[in-house]
Amino acid sequence: MKTLSACALLFAAAAAALAADEPSKTVSPAPGIHVRYGAQDVWSARNGGRVANAAFVVGERCVAVIDPGGSVQAGRELRAGVRAVTPLPVCYVIDTHAHLDHALGNAAFAGGDAPPAFVASGKYAASLQARERHIAAAVEREFGERLDPSAFVRPTLTVSPGAPLELDLGGRRLRVQAWPTAHTDHDVTVHDGRTGTLFLGDLLFVGHLPVVDGSLRGWLKTLAALREHRDVALAVPGHGPASAEWPGALDAQQRYLEALQRETRAALQSRRTIQQAVETVGREAASAWLLADEFHKRNVTAAYAELEWDE
């Protein structure tokens, strides 16, 4: 397993702590790895949509961007961040999933004479299409802007579970892997073989309460599969600071999701209604997380709807 210096890890943690004040700043926790930490907040105009972690990886030939951000402006800032580091072209933009806080920045990298390949799960396009009206309404409500249809960028290169892609940046290879339904039905991870950095998207939340938008049972199965990854020196979540503790970085999230599953099943077995479950399930497990008030009840609703068919 590759290791990172204690100084680099402290630098990354400090940058994450400052993210709420300067979310557009990028840090380099490993050679060629650049991360812009998002604010631990709900997506809104107040933070410019800069709430998810965005990143780019620099090779000898070109650059790969991972999750370009929650607004077109955030994407432009990330693009400027790339230019401040290297003159090399962006050859890939990789979307870990289609949620607006991760993917709206795609438009900042589209177009031009030599646009990058946009890489995502084979299920990404259908999910994006299903969300377009909601995303457009959210942008208009929060930012007072109407999205141009070109803001919804479709992948030009897709990946499916069991058939990962290898992307060559020149002297550096990225492995893009799609997963069965977990946080969403189209999650992908990105692994940099040179530094052992694993970009997990929203398969991992740190600090910010995990949000179930796919399958609770599937997410727990995916966490078990992720633990089998051995060459991980740095885990970069979709929200929150990176961690060198692997697979320990998954532990807090797993405990929350297991409590959500266990207590939801207990509520179903005791014939509690969904309204009763929402008010009682997982309250202690959620209390340690940021944004629990915004997302925990939604998670209970999703878990109840999924698990009631088991009873």
VEXTI-722328 format. One record per residue: residue number from 1; x, y, z of N, C-alpha, C in turn. Coordinates in steps of 0.2 Angstrom, whole numbers. Example, Ala and Ser with C-alpha at 12.3 -4.5 7.8 and 13.67 -1.06 7.14 Angstrom:
! residues 2
<1, <66, -28, 39>, <62, -22, 39>, <66, -16, 39>>
<2, <64, -11, 35>, <68, -5, 36>, <64, 0, 39>>
END
This chain:
! residues 311
<1, <4, -6, 0>, <0, 0, 0>, <4, 6, 0>>
<2, <3, 11, -4>, <6, 17, -4>, <4, 21, 2>>
<3, <9, 26, 4>, <8, 30, 10>, <9, 37, 8>>
<4, <6, 41, 12>, <6, 49, 11>, <9, 51, 18>>
<5, <13, 57, 17>, <16, 60, 23>, <11, 63, 27>>
<6, <13, 63, 34>, <8, 66, 39>, <7, 73, 38>>
<7, <12, 76, 35>, <11, 83, 33>, <6, 84, 28>>
<8, <6, 80, 23>, <1, 81, 18>, <-6, 80, 20>>
<9, <-7, 75, 25>, <-13, 73, 27>, <-16, 79, 32>>
<10, <-11, 82, 36>, <-14, 87, 40>, <-16, 93, 36>>
<11, <-12, 94, 30>, <-14, 99, 25>, <-21, 99, 23>>
<12, <-22, 92, 21>, <-29, 91, 18>, <-34, 92, 23>>
<13, <-33, 90, 29>, <-38, 91, 34>, <-39, 98, 36>>
<14, <-34, 102, 36>, <-34, 109, 37>, <-38, 112, 32>>
<15, <-37, 110, 26>, <-40, 113, 20>, <-48, 112, 20>>
<16, <-50, 106, 22>, <-57, 104, 23>, <-60, 108, 28>>
<17, <-56, 110, 34>, <-59, 114, 39>, <-61, 121, 37>>
<18, <-57, 123, 32>, <-58, 130, 29>, <-63, 130, 24>>
<19, <-65, 124, 21>, <-69, 124, 15>, <-75, 128, 15>>
<20, <-78, 129, 21>, <-84, 133, 22>, <-83, 140, 20>>
<21, <-77, 143, 22>, <-75, 150, 20>, <-72, 151, 13>>
<22, <-69, 146, 11>, <-65, 147, 4>, <-66, 140, 0>>
<23, <-72, 139, -2>, <-74, 132, -5>, <-70, 131, -12>>
<24, <-68, 137, -15>, <-65, 136, -22>, <-58, 135, -21>>
<25, <-55, 135, -16>, <-48, 134, -15>, <-46, 126, -16>>
<26, <-41, 125, -19>, <-39, 118, -20>, <-32, 116, -16>>
<27, <-32, 110, -14>, <-26, 108, -10>, <-23, 102, -14>>
<28, <-17, 100, -13>, <-14, 94, -16>, <-12, 89, -10>>
<29, <-16, 84, -8>, <-14, 80, -3>, <-9, 74, -5>>
<30, <-8, 74, -12>, <-4, 68, -14>, <-1, 71, -21>>
<31, <5, 69, -23>, <8, 71, -30>, <3, 70, -36>>
<32, <1, 76, -39>, <-3, 76, -45>, <-11, 76, -43>>
<33, <-12, 75, -37>, <-19, 75, -34>, <-21, 82, -32>>
<34, <-27, 85, -34>, <-29, 91, -32>, <-36, 91, -30>>
<35, <-38, 93, -24>, <-45, 92, -22>, <-47, 99, -20>>
<36, <-53, 101, -22>, <-57, 107, -19>, <-62, 105, -15>>
<37, <-62, 106, -8>, <-67, 103, -3>, <-73, 108, -3>>
<38, <-79, 105, -3>, <-85, 108, -3>, <-87, 110, 4>>
<39, <-91, 115, 5>, <-94, 117, 11>, <-98, 112, 14>>
<40, <-98, 110, 20>, <-103, 105, 23>, <-109, 109, 24>>
<41, <-113, 109, 19>, <-119, 113, 19>, <-124, 110, 14>>
<42, <-130, 112, 14>, <-135, 111, 9>, <-133, 115, 3>>
<43, <-135, 112, -3>, <-134, 116, -10>, <-138, 122, -10>>
<44, <-135, 128, -11>, <-139, 134, -12>, <-135, 139, -15>>
<45, <-139, 145, -17>, <-135, 151, -19>, <-130, 154, -14>>
<46, <-132, 153, -8>, <-127, 155, -3>, <-120, 153, -3>>
<47, <-119, 147, -5>, <-113, 144, -6>, <-111, 143, -13>>
<48, <-115, 146, -18>, <-113, 145, -25>, <-114, 138, -27>>
<49, <-117, 133, -24>, <-117, 126, -26>, <-111, 122, -24>>
<50, <-106, 125, -21>, <-100, 122, -19>, <-100, 118, -13>>
<51, <-104, 113, -13>, <-104, 109, -7>, <-101, 102, -8>>
<52, <-100, 100, -14>, <-97, 93, -15>, <-90, 94, -16>>
<53, <-86, 89, -15>, <-79, 89, -16>, <-78, 88, -24>>
<54, <-74, 92, -26>, <-72, 92, -34>, <-64, 91, -34>>
<55, <-62, 88, -39>, <-55, 86, -39>, <-52, 86, -47>>
<56, <-46, 86, -47>, <-42, 84, -54>, <-36, 81, -53>>
<57, <-34, 76, -57>, <-28, 72, -57>, <-24, 74, -63>>
<58, <-17, 76, -62>, <-13, 78, -67>, <-8, 72, -69>>
<59, <-8, 70, -76>, <-4, 65, -79>, <2, 69, -82>>
<60, <6, 65, -86>, <11, 68, -90>, <8, 70, -97>>
<61, <2, 68, -99>, <-1, 70, -106>, <-7, 74, -105>>
<62, <-11, 73, -100>, <-17, 77, -99>, <-20, 76, -92>>
<63, <-26, 79, -91>, <-29, 80, -84>, <-35, 77, -84>>
<64, <-37, 73, -79>, <-44, 71, -78>, <-47, 75, -72>>
<65, <-53, 77, -73>, <-57, 81, -68>, <-62, 76, -65>>
<66, <-63, 76, -59>, <-68, 72, -56>, <-73, 76, -52>>
<67, <-79, 75, -54>, <-85, 79, -51>, <-84, 87, -51>>
<68, <-85, 90, -57>, <-83, 97, -57>, <-87, 102, -54>>
<69, <-92, 100, -50>, <-95, 105, -45>, <-103, 106, -46>>
<70, <-106, 110, -41>, <-113, 111, -41>, <-116, 117, -44>>
<71, <-112, 120, -49>, <-115, 126, -53>, <-110, 126, -59>>
<72, <-112, 130, -64>, <-108, 131, -69>, <-102, 136, -67>>
<73, <-103, 140, -63>, <-98, 145, -60>, <-93, 141, -56>>
<74, <-95, 136, -52>, <-90, 131, -48>, <-86, 128, -53>>
<75, <-89, 125, -59>, <-85, 122, -64>, <-80, 126, -67>>
<76, <-82, 133, -68>, <-77, 137, -71>, <-71, 139, -66>>
<77, <-73, 139, -60>, <-67, 140, -55>, <-63, 134, -55>>
<78, <-65, 128, -55>, <-61, 122, -55>, <-57, 122, -62>>
<79, <-60, 124, -67>, <-56, 124, -73>, <-50, 129, -73>>
<80, <-51, 135, -69>, <-46, 140, -68>, <-41, 137, -64>>
<81, <-43, 133, -59>, <-38, 129, -54>, <-34, 125, -58>>
<82, <-37, 121, -63>, <-32, 117, -67>, <-27, 121, -71>>
<83, <-29, 126, -74>, <-25, 131, -78>, <-19, 134, -73>>
<84, <-21, 135, -67>, <-16, 138, -62>, <-10, 132, -61>>
<85, <-12, 126, -62>, <-7, 121, -60>, <-3, 118, -66>>
<86, <-7, 118, -72>, <-4, 115, -78>, <-7, 117, -84>>
<87, <-3, 118, -90>, <-6, 119, -96>, <-8, 113, -100>>
<88, <-8, 107, -97>, <-10, 101, -101>, <-18, 102, -101>>
<89, <-20, 99, -107>, <-27, 99, -108>, <-31, 94, -103>>
<90, <-37, 96, -102>, <-42, 91, -99>, <-45, 86, -104>>
<91, <-43, 80, -103>, <-45, 75, -108>, <-51, 70, -105>>
<92, <-52, 70, -99>, <-58, 67, -96>, <-61, 71, -91>>
<93, <-68, 71, -90>, <-72, 73, -85>, <-76, 67, -82>>
<94, <-75, 65, -76>, <-78, 59, -74>, <-83, 61, -68>>
<95, <-89, 59, -69>, <-95, 60, -65>, <-96, 54, -61>>
<96, <-95, 55, -54>, <-96, 49, -50>, <-104, 47, -49>>
<97, <-108, 52, -50>, <-115, 51, -51>, <-118, 58, -53>>
<98, <-125, 58, -54>, <-128, 64, -58>, <-131, 69, -53>>
<99, <-130, 69, -47>, <-133, 74, -42>, <-131, 80, -44>>
<100, <-135, 85, -44>, <-133, 92, -46>, <-127, 95, -42>>
<101, <-126, 93, -36>, <-121, 97, -32>, <-114, 94, -35>>
<102, <-114, 89, -39>, <-108, 86, -41>, <-107, 87, -49>>
<103, <-112, 88, -52>, <-112, 87, -60>, <-114, 94, -64>>
<104, <-116, 99, -61>, <-118, 105, -64>, <-112, 108, -67>>
<105, <-106, 107, -64>, <-100, 110, -67>, <-98, 108, -74>>
<106, <-101, 102, -76>, <-99, 99, -82>, <-99, 104, -88>>
<107, <-104, 108, -88>, <-105, 113, -94>, <-98, 118, -95>>
<108, <-95, 119, -89>, <-89, 123, -90>, <-83, 120, -94>>
<109, <-84, 113, -95>, <-78, 109, -98>, <-81, 107, -105>>
<110, <-87, 108, -107>, <-90, 106, -113>, <-88, 111, -118>>
<111, <-89, 109, -125>, <-88, 113, -130>, <-81, 114, -132>>
<112, <-80, 119, -137>, <-73, 120, -139>, <-71, 115, -145>>
<113, <-65, 116, -147>, <-62, 112, -153>, <-60, 105, -151>>
<114, <-58, 104, -144>, <-56, 97, -142>, <-59, 96, -135>>
<115, <-66, 95, -135>, <-69, 94, -128>, <-66, 87, -125>>
<116, <-66, 87, -119>, <-64, 80, -115>, <-70, 75, -116>>
<117, <-68, 69, -115>, <-73, 64, -115>, <-76, 64, -108>>
<118, <-83, 64, -108>, <-86, 64, -101>, <-88, 56, -99>>
<119, <-85, 54, -94>, <-86, 47, -92>, <-90, 47, -86>>
<120, <-95, 42, -86>, <-99, 40, -81>, <-102, 33, -82>>
<121, <-106, 31, -77>, <-110, 25, -77>, <-114, 25, -83>>
<122, <-115, 19, -86>, <-120, 18, -91>, <-127, 20, -90>>
<123, <-129, 20, -83>, <-135, 22, -81>, <-136, 30, -80>>
<124, <-130, 33, -80>, <-130, 40, -79>, <-135, 44, -83>>
<125, <-135, 43, -89>, <-139, 48, -94>, <-147, 47, -92>>
<126, <-149, 41, -91>, <-156, 40, -89>, <-158, 44, -83>>
<127, <-153, 43, -78>, <-154, 47, -71>, <-154, 54, -72>>
<128, <-150, 57, -76>, <-149, 64, -77>, <-156, 66, -81>>
<129, <-158, 63, -86>, <-164, 65, -89>, <-170, 65, -84>>
<130, <-170, 60, -80>, <-176, 60, -75>, <-176, 66, -70>>
<131, <-170, 69, -69>, <-169, 74, -64>, <-169, 81, -67>>
<132, <-169, 81, -74>, <-168, 88, -77>, <-173, 93, -75>>
<133, <-179, 91, -75>, <-184, 96, -73>, <-183, 99, -66>>
<134, <-182, 94, -61>, <-180, 96, -54>, <-174, 100, -54>>
<135, <-169, 99, -57>, <-163, 102, -57>, <-164, 109, -60>>
<136, <-167, 110, -65>, <-168, 117, -68>, <-173, 121, -63>>
<137, <-178, 118, -60>, <-182, 122, -56>, <-178, 124, -50>>
<138, <-173, 119, -47>, <-169, 121, -41>, <-164, 127, -43>>
<139, <-161, 127, -49>, <-157, 132, -51>, <-161, 139, -51>>
<140, <-166, 139, -54>, <-170, 145, -55>, <-173, 147, -48>>
<141, <-175, 143, -44>, <-177, 145, -37>, <-171, 148, -33>>
<142, <-165, 145, -33>, <-160, 147, -29>, <-155, 152, -32>>
<143, <-154, 152, -39>, <-150, 157, -42>, <-153, 162, -46>>
<144, <-160, 161, -47>, <-164, 166, -52>, <-161, 165, -59>>
<145, <-159, 159, -61>, <-156, 158, -68>, <-160, 153, -71>>
<146, <-161, 153, -78>, <-163, 148, -82>, <-158, 144, -85>>
<147, <-157, 137, -84>, <-152, 133, -87>, <-153, 132, -94>>
<148, <-148, 133, -98>, <-148, 131, -105>, <-148, 124, -105>>
<149, <-151, 121, -110>, <-151, 114, -111>, <-144, 111, -111>>
<150, <-139, 115, -114>, <-132, 112, -114>, <-129, 111, -108>>
<151, <-132, 113, -102>, <-129, 112, -96>, <-130, 105, -94>>
<152, <-134, 101, -97>, <-135, 94, -95>, <-131, 90, -100>>
<153, <-125, 89, -98>, <-120, 85, -102>, <-120, 78, -101>>
<154, <-121, 74, -107>, <-122, 67, -106>, <-115, 64, -107>>
<155, <-114, 58, -104>, <-107, 55, -105>, <-106, 53, -112>>
<156, <-100, 53, -114>, <-98, 50, -120>, <-94, 44, -120>>
<157, <-92, 42, -114>, <-89, 36, -112>, <-92, 33, -106>>
<158, <-94, 27, -106>, <-98, 24, -100>, <-95, 18, -98>>
<159, <-96, 16, -91>, <-93, 10, -88>, <-99, 7, -84>>
<160, <-99, 0, -84>, <-104, -4, -81>, <-101, -8, -76>>
<161, <-105, -11, -71>, <-102, -15, -65>, <-99, -21, -68>>
<162, <-93, -23, -66>, <-89, -29, -68>, <-85, -27, -74>>
<163, <-85, -21, -77>, <-81, -20, -83>, <-78, -13, -82>>
<164, <-73, -12, -77>, <-70, -6, -76>, <-66, -3, -82>>
<165, <-66, 4, -83>, <-62, 7, -88>, <-55, 9, -85>>
<166, <-50, 8, -89>, <-43, 11, -88>, <-42, 17, -92>>
<167, <-41, 23, -89>, <-39, 29, -92>, <-32, 31, -91>>
<168, <-29, 32, -97>, <-21, 34, -97>, <-20, 41, -98>>
<169, <-18, 44, -92>, <-16, 51, -92>, <-9, 53, -95>>
<170, <-5, 48, -96>, <2, 48, -98>, <6, 47, -91>>
<171, <9, 41, -90>, <12, 40, -84>, <8, 39, -78>>
<172, <2, 39, -79>, <-3, 38, -74>, <-9, 35, -76>>
<173, <-12, 30, -73>, <-18, 27, -75>, <-23, 27, -70>>
<174, <-29, 29, -72>, <-35, 29, -67>, <-40, 23, -69>>
<175, <-42, 20, -64>, <-47, 14, -65>, <-54, 17, -62>>
<176, <-58, 17, -67>, <-65, 19, -66>, <-70, 13, -65>>
<177, <-73, 13, -59>, <-77, 6, -58>, <-84, 8, -56>>
<178, <-89, 5, -60>, <-96, 6, -58>, <-98, 1, -53>>
<179, <-103, 3, -49>, <-106, -1, -44>, <-113, -3, -45>>
<180, <-115, -8, -42>, <-123, -9, -41>, <-126, -4, -37>>
<181, <-133, -4, -37>, <-136, 2, -34>, <-134, 2, -27>>
<182, <-132, 8, -25>, <-130, 10, -18>, <-133, 17, -16>>
<183, <-128, 22, -16>, <-130, 28, -15>, <-135, 30, -20>>
<184, <-134, 29, -26>, <-138, 30, -32>, <-138, 23, -36>>
<185, <-141, 23, -42>, <-141, 17, -46>, <-135, 17, -51>>
<186, <-131, 23, -50>, <-126, 24, -55>, <-119, 27, -53>>
<187, <-117, 24, -47>, <-111, 27, -43>, <-105, 24, -47>>
<188, <-100, 28, -47>, <-93, 25, -50>, <-88, 28, -45>>
<189, <-83, 24, -44>, <-77, 26, -40>, <-71, 27, -45>>
<190, <-66, 31, -43>, <-60, 32, -47>, <-54, 31, -43>>
<191, <-49, 26, -45>, <-43, 25, -42>, <-37, 27, -46>>
<192, <-33, 30, -42>, <-26, 32, -45>, <-21, 27, -43>>
<193, <-18, 24, -48>, <-13, 18, -46>, <-7, 21, -44>>
<194, <-5, 27, -46>, <1, 30, -44>, <2, 32, -36>>
<195, <-3, 35, -34>, <-3, 37, -27>, <-8, 33, -22>>
<196, <-12, 28, -25>, <-17, 24, -21>, <-22, 29, -18>>
<197, <-24, 34, -22>, <-30, 38, -20>, <-36, 36, -23>>
<198, <-41, 35, -19>, <-48, 32, -21>, <-53, 38, -20>>
<199, <-56, 40, -26>, <-61, 45, -26>, <-68, 41, -26>>
<200, <-71, 42, -20>, <-77, 38, -19>, <-84, 41, -21>>
<201, <-84, 48, -23>, <-90, 51, -24>, <-94, 50, -17>>
<202, <-101, 50, -18>, <-105, 49, -12>, <-106, 42, -10>>
<203, <-102, 38, -12>, <-102, 31, -9>, <-99, 32, -2>>
<204, <-96, 38, -1>, <-93, 39, 6>, <-95, 47, 8>>
<205, <-98, 47, 13>, <-99, 54, 17>, <-95, 54, 23>>
<206, <-91, 60, 24>, <-88, 61, 30>, <-90, 67, 34>>
<207, <-93, 67, 40>, <-96, 73, 43>, <-103, 74, 41>>
<208, <-104, 75, 34>, <-111, 76, 31>, <-115, 70, 32>>
<209, <-121, 70, 34>, <-125, 64, 35>, <-126, 60, 28>>
<210, <-124, 54, 28>, <-126, 50, 21>, <-133, 51, 19>>
<211, <-134, 51, 12>, <-140, 52, 10>, <-142, 46, 5>>
<212, <-148, 43, 7>, <-150, 37, 3>, <-154, 39, -3>>
<213, <-152, 38, -9>, <-155, 39, -15>, <-156, 33, -19>>
<214, <-153, 27, -17>, <-153, 21, -21>, <-156, 16, -17>>
<215, <-152, 12, -14>, <-154, 6, -10>, <-149, 6, -4>>
<216, <-153, 5, 2>, <-149, 5, 8>, <-146, -2, 9>>
<217, <-149, -7, 7>, <-146, -14, 7>, <-140, -14, 2>>
<218, <-141, -11, -4>, <-136, -11, -9>, <-130, -7, -7>>
<219, <-131, -2, -3>, <-125, 2, -1>, <-121, -2, 4>>
<220, <-125, -5, 9>, <-121, -9, 14>, <-117, -15, 10>>
<221, <-120, -18, 5>, <-116, -23, 1>, <-110, -20, -2>>
<222, <-111, -14, -5>, <-105, -10, -9>, <-100, -8, -4>>
<223, <-102, -6, 2>, <-97, -5, 7>, <-92, -11, 9>>
<224, <-96, -17, 9>, <-92, -23, 11>, <-87, -24, 5>>
<225, <-89, -23, -1>, <-85, -24, -7>, <-79, -19, -7>>
<226, <-81, -13, -6>, <-75, -8, -5>, <-70, -9, 0>>
<227, <-72, -13, 5>, <-67, -14, 10>, <-62, -19, 7>>
<228, <-63, -23, 2>, <-58, -27, -1>, <-53, -24, -5>>
<229, <-54, -17, -7>, <-49, -13, -10>, <-42, -13, -5>>
<230, <-37, -15, -8>, <-31, -15, -3>, <-26, -9, -5>>
<231, <-26, -7, -11>, <-21, -2, -13>, <-24, 5, -12>>
<232, <-26, 7, -6>, <-29, 13, -5>, <-25, 17, 1>>
<233, <-22, 22, -1>, <-18, 26, 4>, <-21, 32, 6>>
<234, <-26, 35, 1>, <-30, 41, 3>, <-37, 40, 0>>
<235, <-42, 40, 4>, <-49, 40, 2>, <-52, 47, 2>>
<236, <-55, 49, -4>, <-58, 55, -5>, <-65, 55, -5>>
<237, <-69, 57, 0>, <-76, 56, 0>, <-80, 61, -5>>
<238, <-86, 60, -6>, <-90, 66, -10>, <-91, 72, -6>>
<239, <-91, 71, 1>, <-92, 77, 6>, <-88, 75, 12>>
<240, <-84, 80, 14>, <-80, 80, 20>, <-72, 78, 18>>
<241, <-68, 79, 23>, <-61, 78, 22>, <-59, 71, 20>>
<242, <-53, 71, 16>, <-50, 65, 14>, <-47, 61, 20>>
<243, <-46, 55, 20>, <-43, 51, 25>, <-38, 46, 23>>
<244, <-33, 45, 27>, <-28, 39, 25>, <-30, 33, 29>>
<245, <-35, 33, 33>, <-37, 27, 37>, <-42, 23, 32>>
<246, <-39, 18, 30>, <-43, 13, 25>, <-42, 6, 28>>
<247, <-48, 2, 28>, <-54, 5, 27>, <-58, 8, 32>>
<248, <-54, 10, 37>, <-58, 13, 43>, <-62, 20, 41>>
<249, <-60, 23, 36>, <-64, 29, 33>, <-71, 27, 32>>
<250, <-73, 21, 31>, <-80, 19, 30>, <-84, 17, 36>>
<251, <-80, 17, 42>, <-83, 14, 48>, <-89, 18, 50>>
<252, <-89, 25, 51>, <-94, 29, 54>, <-100, 29, 50>>
<253, <-99, 29, 43>, <-105, 29, 38>, <-108, 22, 39>>
<254, <-104, 17, 39>, <-107, 10, 40>, <-111, 9, 46>>
<255, <-109, 12, 52>, <-113, 11, 58>, <-119, 15, 57>>
<256, <-119, 21, 54>, <-126, 24, 53>, <-131, 20, 49>>
<257, <-128, 18, 43>, <-132, 14, 39>, <-135, 8, 42>>
<258, <-131, 4, 45>, <-133, -2, 49>, <-138, 0, 54>>
<259, <-138, 5, 58>, <-143, 7, 63>, <-149, 9, 59>>
<260, <-149, 12, 54>, <-155, 14, 50>, <-158, 8, 47>>
<261, <-155, 3, 45>, <-158, -3, 43>, <-161, -7, 49>>
<262, <-157, -8, 54>, <-159, -12, 60>, <-165, -9, 63>>
<263, <-165, -2, 64>, <-171, 1, 67>, <-177, 2, 63>>
<264, <-176, 2, 56>, <-182, 2, 52>, <-185, -5, 52>>
<265, <-181, -10, 52>, <-184, -16, 52>, <-188, -18, 58>>
<266, <-185, -15, 64>, <-189, -16, 70>, <-195, -12, 70>>
<267, <-195, -6, 67>, <-201, -2, 66>, <-207, -6, 62>>
<268, <-204, -9, 57>, <-209, -13, 53>, <-212, -19, 56>>
<269, <-207, -22, 60>, <-209, -28, 64>, <-214, -27, 69>>
<270, <-214, -21, 72>, <-219, -19, 77>, <-225, -15, 74>>
<271, <-225, -15, 68>, <-231, -12, 64>, <-232, -5, 65>>
<272, <-226, -1, 66>, <-226, 6, 66>, <-228, 9, 59>>
<273, <-232, 14, 59>, <-233, 17, 52>, <-226, 21, 50>>
<274, <-226, 23, 44>, <-220, 26, 41>, <-220, 33, 45>>
<275, <-225, 36, 47>, <-225, 42, 50>, <-222, 41, 57>>
<276, <-224, 36, 60>, <-221, 34, 67>, <-213, 33, 66>>
<277, <-212, 29, 61>, <-205, 27, 60>, <-200, 33, 59>>
<278, <-203, 38, 55>, <-199, 44, 53>, <-197, 48, 60>>
<279, <-202, 48, 65>, <-201, 51, 71>, <-196, 48, 76>>
<280, <-195, 41, 75>, <-191, 38, 80>, <-185, 34, 78>>
<281, <-185, 32, 71>, <-179, 28, 69>, <-173, 31, 68>>
<282, <-168, 29, 71>, <-161, 31, 70>, <-159, 38, 73>>
<283, <-163, 40, 77>, <-162, 47, 80>, <-155, 48, 83>>
<284, <-153, 43, 87>, <-147, 43, 91>, <-141, 42, 86>>
<285, <-142, 38, 81>, <-137, 37, 76>, <-135, 43, 72>>
<286, <-141, 47, 70>, <-140, 52, 66>, <-137, 59, 70>>
<287, <-138, 58, 76>, <-136, 65, 80>, <-129, 67, 79>>
<288, <-125, 62, 78>, <-118, 64, 77>, <-116, 68, 71>>
<289, <-120, 68, 66>, <-119, 70, 59>, <-121, 77, 58>>
<290, <-117, 80, 53>, <-120, 87, 51>, <-126, 86, 46>>
<291, <-130, 91, 46>, <-136, 91, 41>, <-141, 85, 43>>
<292, <-141, 82, 49>, <-146, 77, 50>, <-153, 79, 50>>
<293, <-154, 86, 52>, <-161, 88, 52>, <-163, 89, 45>>
<294, <-159, 90, 40>, <-161, 91, 33>, <-162, 84, 29>>
<295, <-158, 79, 32>, <-158, 73, 27>, <-160, 66, 31>>
<296, <-160, 66, 38>, <-161, 60, 41>, <-169, 57, 40>>
<297, <-174, 61, 41>, <-180, 59, 40>, <-182, 56, 33>>
<298, <-179, 60, 28>, <-179, 57, 21>, <-176, 50, 21>>
<299, <-170, 49, 24>, <-167, 42, 24>, <-172, 37, 27>>
<300, <-175, 39, 32>, <-180, 34, 36>, <-185, 32, 31>>
<301, <-188, 37, 27>, <-193, 36, 23>, <-191, 31, 17>>
<302, <-185, 33, 14>, <-182, 28, 9>, <-181, 21, 12>>
<303, <-179, 21, 18>, <-177, 14, 21>, <-184, 10, 22>>
<304, <-189, 14, 24>, <-195, 10, 26>, <-198, 8, 19>>
<305, <-198, 12, 14>, <-201, 10, 8>, <-197, 4, 5>>
<306, <-191, 4, 6>, <-187, -2, 3>, <-188, -8, 7>>
<307, <-188, -8, 14>, <-187, -14, 18>, <-194, -17, 20>>
<308, <-200, -13, 18>, <-206, -16, 20>, <-208, -22, 16>>
<309, <-205, -22, 10>, <-206, -28, 6>, <-202, -34, 9>>
<310, <-198, -34, 14>, <-195, -39, 17>, <-199, -42, 22>>
<311, <-204, -39, 25>, <-208, -41, 30>, <-214, -45, 28>>
END
